[in-house]
């Protein structure tokens, strides 16, 4: 969601400028008032996700504008056709896929329990829980994941639910505690993800350092975050530690804007890479299979 414009006749404000308190307060109040407080408010039923009707598209877009995310309930059931998420993403201007390690040849990842050498050791390919994070937090600045689509082919027999929190809401809840925490979380050396050395002696991924919160050239708030202590080093100063403690407290304290749900067959989540988790799960005869598409694009017009 773009920052709101100031009232007619006044200079435009920047809600992410810590000195522009009025602009922030207007944006914050509108954001929190309009944000969904029940997961049902995110859901839109669609007929053919390959070809959304104008009304279905608008309903999903409206939810993305309010919450940076929407959930579609499609009629495709357990159809494993990967063109379903690809087509739906493209309808919202999501084209530039992140060819991340572990993804399939088409850059869409098949999230399921996998024990082969290429996936072993990576938690998304296990049935273990995953704590709060945004996707691609270890990517380089030019490869930041701004759009994310999850499409469910088969749910787990039990578990596998997601908690969801709009990163813009998280920003508000932290800033309301202390604006200085935002200064710390926007520092270019705030969060460092160590290099991934791999098993063969080479380096699979170099160390990446950057902010938690940043603002794009188009005025959109972006967030990169992981709660995994072993895979994250924080800037060593008291303000950063206090800010991180505050952020973790925000994530782990229920609020009206913390949502939770589980994708079923034919359902999907489309979002601007909001904060999310995954509970542990148990597979049944049909293993849990979720297609994940990561994009360098944001949802168009949201």
LINRAUR-V136850 format. One record per residue. N is the residue number from 1. SS is DSSP state (alpha for helix, beta for strand, coil for the rest). D_FIRST is the distance of its C-alpha to the first C-alpha in Angstrom with 2 decimals. Layout:
n = [N & N]
ss = [SS & SS]
d_first = [D_FIRST & D_FIRST]
This chain:
n = [1 & 2 & 3 & 4 & 5 & 6 & 7 & 8 & 9 & 10 & 11 & 12 & 13 & 14 & 15 & 16 & 17 & 18 & 19 & 20 & 21 & 22 & 23 & 24 & 25 & 26 & 27 & 28 & 29 & 30 & 31 & 32 & 33 & 34 & 35 & 36 & 37 & 38 & 39 & 40 & 41 & 42 & 43 & 44 & 45 & 46 & 47 & 48 & 49 & 50 & 51 & 52 & 53 & 54 & 55 & 56 & 57 & 58 & 59 & 60 & 61 & 62 & 63 & 64 & 65 & 66 & 67 & 68 & 69 & 70 & 71 & 72 & 73 & 74 & 75 & 76 & 77 & 78 & 79 & 80 & 81 & 82 & 83 & 84 & 85 & 86 & 87 & 88 & 89 & 90 & 91 & 92 & 93 & 94 & 95 & 96 & 97 & 98 & 99 & 100 & 101 & 102 & 103 & 104 & 105 & 106 & 107 & 108 & 109 & 110 & 111 & 112 & 113 & 114 & 115 & 116 & 117 & 118 & 119 & 120 & 121 & 122 & 123 & 124 & 125 & 126 & 127 & 128 & 129 & 130 & 131 & 132 & 133 & 134 & 135 & 136 & 137 & 138 & 139 & 140 & 141 & 142 & 143 & 144 & 145 & 146 & 147 & 148 & 149 & 150 & 151 & 152 & 153 & 154 & 155 & 156 & 157 & 158 & 159 & 160 & 161 & 162 & 163 & 164 & 165 & 166 & 167 & 168 & 169 & 170 & 171 & 172 & 173 & 174 & 175 & 176 & 177 & 178 & 179 & 180 & 181 & 182 & 183 & 184 & 185 & 186 & 187 & 188 & 189 & 190 & 191 & 192 & 193 & 194 & 195 & 196 & 197 & 198 & 199 & 200 & 201 & 202 & 203 & 204 & 205 & 206 & 207 & 208 & 209 & 210 & 211 & 212 & 213 & 214 & 215 & 216 & 217 & 218 & 219 & 220 & 221 & 222 & 223 & 224 & 225 & 226 & 227 & 228 & 229 & 230 & 231 & 232 & 233 & 234 & 235 & 236 & 237 & 238 & 239 & 240 & 241 & 242 & 243 & 244 & 245 & 246 & 247 & 248 & 249 & 250 & 251 & 252 & 253 & 254 & 255 & 256 & 257 & 258 & 259 & 260 & 261 & 262 & 263 & 264 & 265 & 266 & 267 & 268 & 269 & 270 & 271 & 272 & 273 & 274 & 275 & 276 & 277 & 278 & 279 & 280 & 281 & 282 & 283 & 284 & 285 & 286 & 287 & 288 & 289 & 290 & 291 & 292 & 293 & 294 & 295 & 296 & 297 & 298 & 299 & 300 & 301 & 302]
ss = [coil & coil & coil & coil & coil & coil & coil & coil & coil & coil & coil & coil & coil & coil & coil & coil & coil & coil & coil & coil & alpha & alpha & alpha & alpha & alpha & alpha & alpha & alpha & alpha & alpha & alpha & alpha & alpha & alpha & coil & coil & coil & coil & alpha & alpha & alpha & alpha & beta & beta & beta & coil & coil & coil & coil & coil & coil & coil & coil & alpha & alpha & alpha & alpha & alpha & alpha & alpha & alpha & alpha & alpha & alpha & alpha & alpha & alpha & coil & beta & beta & beta & beta & beta & coil & coil & coil & coil & coil & coil & coil & coil & coil & alpha & alpha & alpha & alpha & alpha & alpha & alpha & alpha & alpha & coil & coil & coil & coil & coil & beta & coil & coil & coil & coil & coil & coil & coil & coil & coil & coil & coil & beta & beta & beta & coil & coil & coil & coil & coil & coil & coil & coil & coil & coil & coil & alpha & alpha & alpha & coil & coil & coil & coil & beta & beta & beta & beta & coil & coil & coil & coil & coil & coil & coil & alpha & alpha & alpha & coil & coil & coil & beta & beta & beta & beta & beta & beta & beta & beta & coil & coil & coil & beta & beta & coil & coil & beta & beta & beta & beta & coil & alpha & alpha & alpha & alpha & alpha & alpha & alpha & alpha & alpha & alpha & alpha & coil & alpha & alpha & alpha & alpha & alpha & alpha & alpha & coil & coil & coil & coil & coil & beta & beta & beta & coil & coil & beta & coil & coil & coil & coil & coil & coil & coil & coil & beta & coil & coil & beta & beta & beta & coil & coil & beta & beta & beta & coil & coil & coil & coil & coil & beta & beta & beta & coil & coil & beta & coil & coil & alpha & alpha & alpha & coil & beta & beta & coil & coil & coil & alpha & alpha & alpha & alpha & alpha & alpha & alpha & alpha & alpha & alpha & alpha & alpha & alpha & alpha & alpha & coil & coil & coil & coil & coil & coil & beta & beta & beta & coil & coil & coil & coil & coil & beta & beta & beta & beta & beta & coil & coil & coil & beta & beta & beta & beta & coil & coil & beta & beta & coil & coil & coil & coil & coil & coil & beta & beta & beta & beta & beta & beta & beta & coil & coil & coil & coil & coil & coil & coil]
d_first = [0.00 & 3.78 & 6.48 & 8.43 & 11.63 & 14.89 & 17.47 & 19.66 & 22.40 & 20.80 & 19.59 & 15.84 & 14.81 & 13.07 & 12.00 & 12.69 & 16.13 & 18.48 & 20.73 & 18.35 & 18.78 & 18.18 & 14.72 & 13.83 & 15.62 & 13.94 & 10.37 & 11.93 & 13.93 & 11.36 & 9.26 & 12.62 & 14.19 & 11.85 & 11.55 & 14.28 & 17.50 & 19.41 & 18.90 & 20.38 & 17.31 & 15.52 & 18.53 & 19.15 & 22.66 & 23.13 & 26.46 & 26.47 & 23.45 & 24.90 & 24.41 & 21.79 & 22.66 & 20.45 & 20.09 & 19.26 & 16.60 & 14.97 & 15.34 & 13.71 & 10.72 & 10.48 & 10.62 & 7.99 & 5.54 & 7.55 & 8.30 & 6.91 & 10.48 & 13.26 & 17.03 & 19.31 & 22.99 & 24.93 & 28.62 & 29.39 & 30.80 & 32.13 & 32.19 & 31.72 & 30.65 & 27.97 & 27.05 & 25.21 & 22.21 & 22.56 & 22.47 & 19.59 & 17.44 & 18.63 & 17.68 & 13.96 & 14.68 & 15.57 & 18.92 & 19.61 & 21.01 & 21.95 & 25.73 & 26.03 & 29.39 & 30.27 & 28.39 & 30.53 & 31.70 & 28.85 & 26.30 & 25.32 & 26.61 & 28.94 & 28.36 & 31.72 & 34.52 & 36.11 & 38.95 & 39.77 & 39.90 & 36.61 & 34.64 & 36.89 & 35.61 & 31.91 & 30.62 & 28.28 & 31.55 & 33.32 & 33.20 & 32.45 & 29.51 & 26.52 & 25.00 & 21.41 & 19.80 & 17.07 & 18.58 & 20.20 & 20.33 & 23.62 & 22.49 & 23.11 & 20.49 & 20.61 & 20.23 & 17.22 & 15.94 & 12.23 & 12.64 & 15.17 & 17.22 & 20.14 & 22.78 & 25.77 & 29.21 & 31.28 & 30.29 & 32.58 & 35.61 & 34.32 & 31.28 & 28.36 & 25.66 & 22.21 & 20.63 & 16.82 & 14.59 & 10.85 & 11.04 & 8.85 & 11.56 & 14.17 & 13.31 & 13.85 & 16.99 & 18.40 & 17.81 & 19.43 & 22.41 & 22.89 & 20.79 & 23.32 & 22.09 & 18.80 & 21.13 & 23.00 & 20.15 & 18.84 & 22.42 & 23.04 & 25.84 & 24.30 & 24.42 & 26.95 & 27.37 & 31.07 & 32.40 & 33.28 & 36.98 & 37.60 & 41.05 & 42.88 & 43.02 & 40.24 & 36.72 & 34.08 & 31.18 & 31.46 & 30.23 & 26.61 & 25.60 & 22.29 & 19.77 & 17.96 & 14.84 & 14.00 & 11.68 & 11.70 & 13.38 & 10.34 & 8.81 & 6.58 & 8.17 & 10.61 & 13.43 & 16.91 & 19.28 & 22.40 & 24.70 & 27.71 & 30.02 & 32.31 & 29.61 & 28.02 & 29.55 & 28.09 & 28.97 & 32.23 & 31.87 & 31.83 & 28.46 & 26.69 & 28.68 & 27.81 & 24.07 & 24.32 & 26.44 & 23.92 & 21.07 & 23.50 & 24.53 & 21.01 & 20.68 & 24.18 & 24.26 & 23.27 & 20.79 & 19.53 & 16.27 & 18.33 & 18.76 & 21.44 & 22.74 & 24.66 & 24.19 & 27.30 & 28.81 & 26.65 & 23.49 & 20.40 & 17.06 & 14.20 & 11.24 & 9.24 & 12.41 & 12.12 & 15.30 & 18.16 & 21.95 & 24.83 & 28.05 & 31.44 & 32.85 & 36.17 & 36.74 & 38.89 & 40.92 & 37.79 & 35.84 & 32.14 & 30.25 & 26.51 & 25.17 & 22.40 & 20.56 & 18.65 & 16.83 & 16.15 & 13.47 & 9.84 & 9.44 & 9.88 & 7.85 & 5.00]
